[in-house]
Amino acid sequence: MSDSGNAIPNFNFNSGVPGGLPDDWTLSSPRPASAPRFTLVEEAGKKALAICGSGDENGVGTLVARVVVEGGQTYRLSVRFRAPAEVIPTQHLLFSFFVGRTFNEGIFDFRQVGEGEFAGDNVFFVPGDGPLEAEVRIGCKFMTAGAVLIRKIGLEPVDPLPERLVRIACFEGWTADIAAWERALDAAAEHGADLALLPETFTGDDVMRTQQPIDGECGRLMTYKARQHRMYVAGTFFHRDEADGCLYNTGLLFDRQGDRAGRYDKFHPFSPELWEKGVTPGTEVPVFDTDFGRIGMMICYDSWFTDIAELVALKGAEFILFPNADYYRSLMPARANDNGVRIVCSSMYGTSGIWDTSGADVERPDADPSRHANNDRTFKEVIRKRIDGIEGIGLLLATLDLNQSPSAHNWGGPMRSAPGGRRNRREQKRLLYEDIQSQINKR
């Protein structure tokens, strides 16, 4: 955080009388009597802003500083603060930036940088031309106890964000012919794919015929093609685990060197899988780090439940691989936009598809008139084609920009949009998961 380029007046709270508000900052609250207390304090000879819980679980308040920024410039909003154990930053704090009602941004994630010390930042482009009047806001909600200490908050011009592009390939159809899948992955590589996703149980869904070890023919195919083409390859097959003797519907991800980068066992088996085929449910929901971003996976019947997509998104996944036998296509925009992730779908019997974080289908982004993402830069170079010499296998490719992640209702930016998976845009006082669990377990 640079002091010299900081656009915020009194960004380090050095000016003002302890016990009052810092100079150049004003307090706003829809319920002043229950608002958290914002006050200037002095500690070890240095001043800082303290935010103290009001004792009222309904308390909401915002401290505002007026700033002037340049339209057409990229800025970094950053903050560092100290918080005790009873304060959860992503629930109780919100640091945001507004240009009237036309543009808004904020800090949505924090990292712990020491005991009780946190930092967060976000880089964004401010549209427009010339000087623009704006506001930096420090918000606090529902914090009944504890005190947050902020020594500095920054808003400084930085270089523009470059595109962060990844080319994705997905398939539709299936064949028991491994040689045909080799040619299909070759075709994906010829079109520059960074990652190729095969359908669920892509050599067939006959458990007795297709079940195999991790290093069986499906695993060997994926690792060989990943290494040959220096691209990530993912797919699923029925796997009999030697460790516990159980049968799983297992998804594997291989990296550009052909090494296994992740494994996910289907969490929600389709009822016939469980009762007739003997597939055991998985118990872990991992995310996988790649050289272009973090990804998660859900398999077929998983998509009928909200939990897998929500959990991997909260774990930082930027898109979800979704191999399936078939699926309800209309669910995908919701799964993507609810969680602020991209969905990449390969299907045995359905059509392949790719959706951005706003729920836009890359082939028909304007199909839903109620979508208002106000951003047409999330993907490009979309190709759908049949693969020569392989009957019944189709290929869909698109290049995604992972630095463009709008929601479906993006009114000037993420502060006036649908949450899109952002933790600190959940404005309820508590979550309902325990209530849901109690209803599921009801006798």
N, C-alpha and C positions, 0 to 999 in steps of 0.2 A: 504494500500500500504506500504510494508515493505522496508525500506532503505537498510537494511543489505544484503538482498538477491537480490537486484535490479541488473539486468544484463546490464542495459543501462548506458553507461558513461555519466557523467554530466546530469543525469536524472532530477535534480532540477534546472538546468541552472545557477548554482552559479558561474561557471567559464566562463569568457569571459568579453569583454569590452562593456559596454552599448553603443548602437548605431550600434553594429556589430552583427555578428552571434555568438551564444554560442559555446564555444570550443567543439570539437568532433562531431559537426553537420555540414553537408554540404547542400547547396541548389541545387535543380534540377528543371528545368522547360523547357518544349518544346517551350515556348514562353516567354523568360526572360523579354522582355520589358513590358509585360502586367501582369506579375506575381504578386501575393500578396506580401507584404513586410513582411519578417520574421526578427525580430530584438530583441536584448536583451535590456530589460528596467530595471530600478530600481524603486521600489515603496515601501515606508515605510521601507527603509533600506534593502529590500530583492530584489533579482533579479528574473526575470521571462521572459518567451518568449512571445512576442507580435506578433500577426499576424494581419496585417492591410489591409483592402480592398484597391485595387489598383485603383478603379474608372473605371475599365474596366470589363464589364460583361463577357468577355471571358477569364479572367485571371485564370491561373492554376499554382500551384507551390507545391513543396514537400521539406520538410526538412528531412534529412536522417542521422541516427546514425548507425554505424556498431557495431554489438554485436556478442558474441560467446555464443551458447547455447549447451545443451547436447541432442543428439538424444535419443529418448526413454523416454523423460521427459515431464510431463505436466506443462504448464505455464499459468499464468494469465497476460494478457495485460490490463492495467488500466490507466485512466487519469482523471484529474479534472481540470476544467477551468471555466473562467468567460466570458460571452458573452452578448452583449447588445441586445436590442429587434430586431434590424434590421438583426441580424445574426441568421440563423436557423441551428443549429448544424447538423441535419441529411441531410441537403442540401449542406452546405458549407464546412464541415469538414470530414476528413477521417483519422482514426488512424489504421495503418496496420503493419503487420509483414510478412517478406519474407525470405525464405531460397532458394535463387536463383530462379529458375523457377519450383522447385520440390514441394514446399510447401508454402502455404500462408494462413493467417488468418487476422482478424481485429475486430474492435469494431463497432457494427451495431446499437446499441440503446443507448440512453442516458436518464438519469433521472435527474430531477431538484432537487437539494439538498439545495437550498436557493435562495434568490432573485438574479437572474442573474447568479447563480452558477449551474454547471452541472457536472455530473460524469458518467463514462461509463466503462465497463470492459467486458472481454470475457475470458473463460478458454478453452484451446485446447491442444491436444497432438501433440508433434513434433516427427514425425517418424524418424528412422535412429539410428545410433550408434555413440558414442563418440562425441567430439567437432565438432560443425557445425558453419560455418560463416553465419551470417544472418543480416538482416536490420530491424530497426524500422523506420517507415515513418509517418510523420505528414503532411497530405495533405490538401490543401485549394483550392476551385474552385468557380468561379463565384461570389465572394464576393466583391461587389463594394464599400461598406462603412462599418464603424464600426471596432472595434478592439477586438480580442480574446486574453485573457491573460491566459497563461498556466504556473502554478508553478511547476508541477511535472508530470512525466509520468513514469509508472512502468512496468517492465517485470520480474516476479519472479516465481521460481518453486513452485508448489503446488501439493497436492495429486491428483491422477488420478480421473477423473470424473467417478462416478459409473453409471451403467445402470439406466435409468429412464423408467421402463417398465409399460405398460398398456395393458391389454388383452381386445380385442374388439370383440364383436359378432354382426353379421348382418344377415338378413334373406332375403329369396326370396319366393314369393307366398303370398296368402292371404286366409283368411277364416272368415266368419261371426261368427264362434263359439269362444266365449271368452274363454271357457275352453281349447280349442286347443292352443290358444295363451298363456295361463297359462303354459301348458306343454312345449311349445316352449321356454319360458323364463326360466323354470326350467332346460331345457337342456343346455341353455347358461350358467347358473350358475354352473351346474355340471362340465363344462369345464373351470371353473375359470374366467369367464368374469368379468371385472371391469365395463364394459358398454355394454348394449345391445340396438341395434337400430332396431325398428320395421319399416316396410314399410310405405309409404304414405297411409293415410286412410285405415289402415290395416284390418278393418272389412268390407270394401267395399266402392265403390265410388258413391252409390246411396244417394244423398243428403237428400231426404225426409226421407229415412229410417234410415240413420246413424247420422244425425246431433244431437248434444247433448251438454249439458253444460260442463264446465271444470271438474266438479266432477261427470260426467256421467260414464258409464261403462268402457270406454276406460281410462279415468283418474284414476278411482278406480283400474283398473287392473294394470296400471303402478306403481302407488304409493304403492300398496300392494306388488307386486313382488320386487320392489326396496327395500322396508323395509325388506321383508322376506329374501332376498339373499344378502343384503348389497352390492348391485351393482346399478350403475346408469342405468336408463331406459328412453328411448326417443321414441317418435312416434308422428304421426299426425292424426287428425280427423277433420271433419267439425263441427264447433263450432258457435252457435248463441250467440253472446255477448249480455248479458242483459243490459250492460251499454249504448250501442248505437243502439242495434237492428240489427246490421249487421252480416252477415254470413262470417266466415273466415275459411281458411284452416290453422289450428293452430297446430304448433309443440310444444310439451312440453318436458321438461327434469326434471326428478326426481332424487334426490340424494340418497345416501345409507341409509338414515333415512326415505325415502319415502316422503320427503318434496319437493315441487316444486322449482327447481333451475333455471328455465328459461322458457320463452315463446317466440316463434317467429311466426308471422303470415306471410304466403307466400306473398312475395313482388311482384312477377310476376305471377299472375294467368294465366293459360292456357286460351286462348280466349274462348273456350266453358264454362269454369268455370265462367268467368265473364258474358258472354252474355246469357248463357242458365241456369246456376245454381245459378247465383246471388252472387258469391263469391266476397267479397270486398278485394282489395289489402291491405296488411299491409303497415305501414309507418315507422317502426323502424327496424333497423338491429343490434340486440344486440349480445354480446358475453357472455359466461357463464364460471365462474370460478369453477373448480372442485378440488378435492384433488390430482389430477395427472397432471393438466394443464388446459389451457384455450381453449374452443371450441366454434365454431360457427355452424350455421345451414343454409342450403339452401334446398328448397323443389322443386323437379321435374323441372318445367319449368324455375325456377330460373337459372338452369345450362346452359341455352342457352344464358345467358347474363354474362358479365364479372364482373359486379359491386359488386354482393353480395360476391363472393369469395375474391375479392380484398379488400373490405372494412373490412370484419371480420379478414382477415390476417393482415391488417394494425393496427387493434385493438388488435392484439396479439394472435389471435387464432392459436393453433398448429395443430389442425385438424378440419375438417368440416364434420358434420353429414349430409348425403344426402339421406333422404327418398324420394322415387319417385314411380310413377305408372309404368313408363318405361323411358328409357333414351338412349342417344347416348354414348356408352361406350368409344369411341375414344376421346371424349372431356375430359375425366377425367385426363389423364396424363398432359394435358396442364393446366387445372385448378389447379392441385396440384403443378406442377413445377413453373408455373408463379408466384405463391404466396407463395411458400415455406411452404406449408401445406400438411397434409395427408387428403385423402378423404375416408370416410367410407360410403358405399352405401348399402341400403336395398331397394328392388324393388318388387312391386306387380306382374308385368308381365315379368320383365327382370331378369337378374342374379345379385346376390349380388357381391360386389367387394370392395377391399381395395387397395389404392395406397399410396406409400410413397412420401416424398417431392421431389424426383427426377422423379416422375411420374411412378415408377416401380409398376406393378401389383404384389401383393405379391404371386400370384400363378404362374406367368410367368415373373419373373423380367428381363429376358434377351431376351424377345420377340422382342424388338426394338433395332437393332444393332447401331442406332445413339445415344443411351443413353450411356453416359460415366460418371456415378456417382462415380466410383472408391471407392465404399463403399458397402460392402455386410453385414453390421451389423445393418441395420435399422429395421429388423423384423425377427421373427422366429416362430416356432410352429404353422404353418398354417394347419388348418383342414377344409375340406368341407365335409358335411355329410347330409343325410336325417334324419329327426327326427322320431324315431319309433312311430308308432301309429297315425301320423298326415300326411294325404295324401296331397301332393303338397307343403309342407313347407320345405325349405332347410336352412341350417345353415352354415355360414362361420365364422371362428375364426382365429385371428392372434394376436401375441404379438408384440407390437411396442415399440422401444426404442426412446423416445422423445428427448434424448440427441444426436441422430444421424440424422442430417437433411441436407444431401447433395442436390445439384441441379443436373440436368440432364447432364450438361456439366461442370464438376468439375475438371478443369485443375490445380491440385495441391492444390485446396482449394477455398474458396468463393470469393477471390479477383480476380481470373481469371476464373470465372464461369458465368453461366447465373445468373441474379439477384436474382431469387428465393424470391421475395418479399422484399428484403432489400432496405430500403428507400434510404440510401446513396450510393447505387450502381446504381442509376438512373442518368445518365450523361447528360440528356438533360437540357436545360435552363428553360423550362417551361413545364407544363402539358397541355394536350389537352382537358381536361374535359369541359371547358367553350365553346370551339369550337364545341365539340360534342353536348352539350346541345343546342347551337344556331341552329345547323342543325336539331335536333329533333323537335325544336319549330318552324321551318321555315314554313311560311304560303304558 
